[in-house]
């Protein structure tokens, strides 16, 4: 029974992309876990660009020219009547308090009027940065209170939604890496995969062991196995296939036959 993965799953059409597949036990890692490393070709750059361009374009784009249908005309009218919210009304900006927006408006107004000097801009930037820092602290405090309230109430779903309030925008995109958390994860991974002696007694094996002959096979057995190999199979990492082994065996048997029937130099009867 194997407890470690030793297969790469892929589609039949993608098998030709694999150029090498091997086990690796890095000498610099103190671990008893081997790594299965696969090397494959990424394909042409033209195909990758075509694929990216295809997924970026929406198949439901309306034609730029030509008459619109009744439904398309209704959508255009509906879009023209929608009032777009201001940037401070966006969901990702709701944590910013009104005092910070006053400073932002003051800087924008001075810039439009042409009264924004270098000293004034530096002072406003510092005040805005300090105010945003205070807003983040207040946002974290409110989210923490809401999170603990949902946990005490036993509502884990709402508690998870509250955790998302700590992020500017909660989505499927991976968050930025934190050096402190990465160092902590590295230490935990090293402890997880470190080589440790197995605890307790070994797992008993109740299945009778099949006797295995460890004696070196004879020449006749090797020849029989080589002749029984199936053709058309994929080769190993070096490209050797069953056809190559059979060709080598055929050449060896031809030389043996010429040696038995002929003279020195492996020449057969009738050769000059």
Secondary structure, 3 states (H helix, E strand, C coil): CCCCCCCCCCCHHHHHHEEEEEEECCCCCCCCCCEEEEEECCCCHHHHHHHHHHHHCCCCCCCCCCCCCHHHHHHHHHHHHCCCCCHHHCHHHCCCCHHHHHHHHHHHHHHHHCCCCHHHHHHHHHHHHHHHHHHHHHHHHHHHHHHHHHHHHCCHHHHHHHHHHHCCCCCCCCCCCCHHHHHHHHHHHHHHCCCCCCCCCCCCCCCCCCCCCCCCCCHHHHHHHHHCCCCCCCCCCCCCCHHHHHHHHHHHHHHHHHHHHCECCCECCCCC
